[in-house]
Amino acid sequence: MFNNKKAGFMRHPYAMLTVIGLATAGVLAVSSKMKGFITDKTKQMSHMMHNMKNEF
């Protein structure tokens, strides 16, 4: 009778929790990979700058 969008979400609460859980896990995985990437590149840059300073 009424076209209520919120009623569709309430019909499957476990599906919604699963989607939220997977999205959270994805965000945490991406942020962890980015942190590792930035740490690695920072170490490489500092090593490169140290080598350039020793050449002169």
HELIX and SHEET records of a PDB file:
HELIX    1   1 LYS A    5  ARG A   11  1                                   7    
HELIX    2   2 PRO A   13  GLU A   55  1                                  43    
END                                                                             
